[in-house]
């Protein structure tokens, strides 16, 4: 294979990350503050998404429950894309669009956060989860791409929209991962302080 095609992937990814950093630093900071306040008050974070975004939701929850880059107390986060029995039961008995919203209704409480991930912003089950979260007086942090889709338009002023303005799913997901790592790092600093450099 022509290595120039491979290098083009790296170049496009790097260019978008640098461009997005300037645009997304503030909403990522807002997301950290929202999540910090929730965790400080004994609340939790639920996360959901499909496909690669399901992987990102699981990755985020694992970083909080386990650790990101330092040893610290586990933080309460649940990925809603992991329990195959719940997902298949709800999908079979109700509809695929309810696989996350049913879990939000079961586990979500006022003051909790939903991390809703959809590269298109139009995933029906993620939208339904966000709607259920808002009904339960939870706040939503949305990671989207393109124009933000229906999910971006659903959010209130109290929610946070991290929108990667790009058309290519792979590139959007790559920036989402940097955003997730930035949130994990920000929460560690906010909750446990700066690490001792010595």
VMD Tcl script that draws the C-alpha trace (Angstrom):
set ca {
  {0.00 0.00 0.00}
  {1.15 3.53 -0.74}
  {2.52 4.95 2.53}
  {1.34 8.41 1.50}
  {-2.25 7.30 2.15}
  {-1.27 6.20 5.64}
  {0.58 9.45 6.29}
  {-2.49 11.36 5.11}
  {-4.52 9.74 7.91}
  {-2.00 10.91 10.49}
  {-1.85 14.41 9.00}
  {-5.62 14.85 8.83}
  {-6.01 13.53 12.39}
  {-3.30 15.84 13.75}
  {-4.69 18.87 11.91}
  {-8.22 18.28 13.20}
  {-7.03 17.72 16.76}
  {-5.15 21.03 16.77}
  {-8.08 22.89 15.22}
  {-10.55 21.24 17.60}
  {-8.45 21.97 20.67}
  {-8.97 25.70 20.24}
  {-12.71 25.24 19.72}
  {-13.37 22.60 22.36}
  {-11.15 23.58 25.30}
  {-13.96 25.60 26.91}
  {-16.76 23.04 26.55}
  {-14.40 20.31 27.77}
  {-13.59 22.51 30.78}
  {-17.34 23.00 31.33}
  {-17.85 19.22 31.19}
  {-15.12 18.70 33.79}
  {-16.76 21.23 36.10}
  {-20.19 19.63 35.67}
  {-18.83 16.15 36.36}
  {-16.67 17.38 39.26}
  {-19.71 18.92 40.94}
  {-21.73 15.74 40.44}
  {-19.02 13.43 41.77}
  {-18.30 15.77 44.71}
  {-21.97 15.55 45.69}
  {-22.03 11.75 45.66}
  {-23.56 11.39 42.22}
  {-22.40 9.20 39.33}
  {-21.82 9.31 35.59}
  {-23.60 7.06 33.10}
  {-22.18 6.75 29.58}
  {-23.62 5.41 26.34}
  {-22.96 5.15 22.62}
  {-23.05 2.69 19.71}
  {-20.20 0.89 17.96}
  {-16.97 2.81 18.39}
  {-18.82 5.23 20.66}
  {-19.85 2.27 22.84}
  {-16.15 1.49 23.10}
  {-15.50 5.10 24.12}
  {-18.25 4.92 26.76}
  {-16.67 1.76 28.19}
  {-13.21 3.31 28.02}
  {-14.40 6.38 29.94}
  {-16.08 4.31 32.67}
  {-12.99 2.10 33.00}
  {-10.72 5.13 33.44}
  {-12.92 6.46 36.25}
  {-13.57 3.21 38.10}
  {-10.00 2.01 37.66}
  {-7.54 4.80 37.10}
  {-6.44 7.19 34.40}
  {-2.79 8.04 35.10}
  {-2.53 7.94 38.88}
  {-3.52 5.84 41.85}
  {-6.64 7.29 43.48}
  {-10.04 6.39 44.87}
  {-12.40 4.77 42.31}
  {-15.01 7.09 40.82}
  {-18.60 5.97 40.11}
  {-19.17 5.59 36.38}
  {-21.23 3.01 34.48}
  {-21.17 2.22 30.77}
  {-24.69 1.37 29.58}
  {-23.37 -0.52 26.55}
  {-21.86 -3.50 28.41}
  {-24.67 -5.65 29.83}
  {-25.65 -7.89 26.93}
  {-28.56 -9.44 28.85}
  {-30.17 -6.06 29.50}
  {-29.45 -4.82 25.96}
  {-30.82 -7.91 24.24}
  {-33.83 -8.21 26.55}
  {-34.85 -4.57 26.11}
  {-34.06 -4.67 22.40}
  {-36.18 -7.78 21.94}
  {-39.07 -6.94 24.28}
  {-39.31 -3.21 23.53}
  {-37.01 -1.74 20.86}
  {-33.35 -1.06 20.17}
  {-34.07 2.64 20.74}
  {-34.78 1.92 24.41}
  {-31.66 -0.06 25.34}
  {-30.06 2.94 27.05}
  {-33.10 4.94 28.17}
  {-34.43 2.00 30.23}
  {-31.09 1.88 32.05}
  {-31.10 5.63 32.61}
  {-34.57 5.28 34.13}
  {-33.34 2.40 36.31}
  {-30.01 3.82 37.48}
  {-30.13 7.57 36.90}
  {-30.97 10.02 39.66}
  {-31.27 13.78 39.88}
  {-27.75 15.25 39.92}
  {-26.20 12.41 37.93}
  {-24.52 13.01 34.55}
  {-25.13 11.24 31.25}
  {-22.20 11.17 28.85}
  {-24.01 10.70 25.52}
  {-21.74 9.87 22.57}
  {-22.92 9.95 18.95}
  {-20.71 10.91 16.02}
  {-23.79 11.89 13.99}
  {-25.77 13.30 16.88}
  {-28.76 11.37 15.53}
  {-28.52 7.92 17.15}
  {-32.06 7.12 18.26}
  {-31.12 5.19 21.39}
  {-28.66 7.87 22.53}
  {-31.31 10.55 21.96}
  {-33.80 8.53 23.99}
  {-31.23 8.18 26.79}
  {-30.65 11.94 26.81}
  {-34.38 12.60 26.93}
  {-34.74 10.17 29.86}
  {-31.82 11.83 31.64}
  {-33.32 15.29 31.29}
  {-36.67 13.97 32.57}
  {-34.84 12.71 35.67}
  {-33.16 16.09 36.23}
  {-29.77 14.79 35.19}
  {-27.35 16.87 33.17}
  {-26.05 15.71 29.79}
  {-22.56 16.00 28.34}
  {-22.84 15.23 24.62}
  {-19.92 14.23 22.41}
  {-21.03 14.65 18.80}
  {-19.70 15.30 15.32}
  {-20.80 16.96 12.09}
  {-23.43 19.61 12.97}
  {-24.34 18.02 16.32}
  {-27.57 16.57 14.97}
  {-30.74 16.16 17.00}
  {-28.75 15.51 20.17}
  {-27.09 18.90 19.98}
  {-30.46 20.58 19.52}
  {-31.99 18.66 22.45}
  {-29.55 20.02 25.04}
  {-30.42 22.79 27.46}
  {-28.19 25.67 28.59}
  {-27.33 23.62 31.68}
  {-25.86 20.82 29.56}
  {-22.53 20.69 27.69}
  {-22.06 20.07 23.97}
  {-18.63 18.96 22.74}
  {-19.11 19.04 18.97}
  {-16.33 17.96 16.58}
  {-17.18 19.83 13.38}
  {-16.02 17.28 10.84}
  {-17.77 14.91 8.44}
  {-15.55 11.84 8.79}
  {-16.51 9.41 11.56}
  {-12.98 8.11 12.18}
  {-11.61 11.62 12.68}
  {-14.52 12.56 14.97}
  {-13.88 9.49 17.12}
  {-10.19 10.31 17.37}
  {-10.97 13.77 18.74}
  {-13.60 12.29 21.06}
  {-10.89 10.12 22.59}
  {-8.67 13.15 23.26}
  {-11.66 14.90 24.81}
  {-12.36 11.89 27.04}
  {-8.75 11.74 28.18}
  {-8.80 15.49 28.85}
  {-11.93 15.05 30.99}
  {-10.35 12.17 32.92}
  {-7.22 14.22 33.59}
  {-9.27 17.27 34.55}
  {-11.35 15.27 37.01}
  {-8.24 13.79 38.62}
  {-6.78 17.27 39.12}
  {-10.07 18.78 40.33}
  {-10.80 15.95 42.77}
  {-7.33 14.96 43.94}
  {-5.07 17.93 43.14}
  {-1.98 18.30 41.00}
  {0.46 15.41 41.19}
  {3.69 16.03 43.04}
  {6.40 16.43 40.38}
  {9.17 15.34 42.76}
}
mol new
graphics top color blue
foreach p $ca { graphics top sphere $p radius 0.5 }
foreach p [lrange $ca 0 end-1] q [lrange $ca 1 end] { graphics top cylinder $p $q radius 0.2 }
display resetview
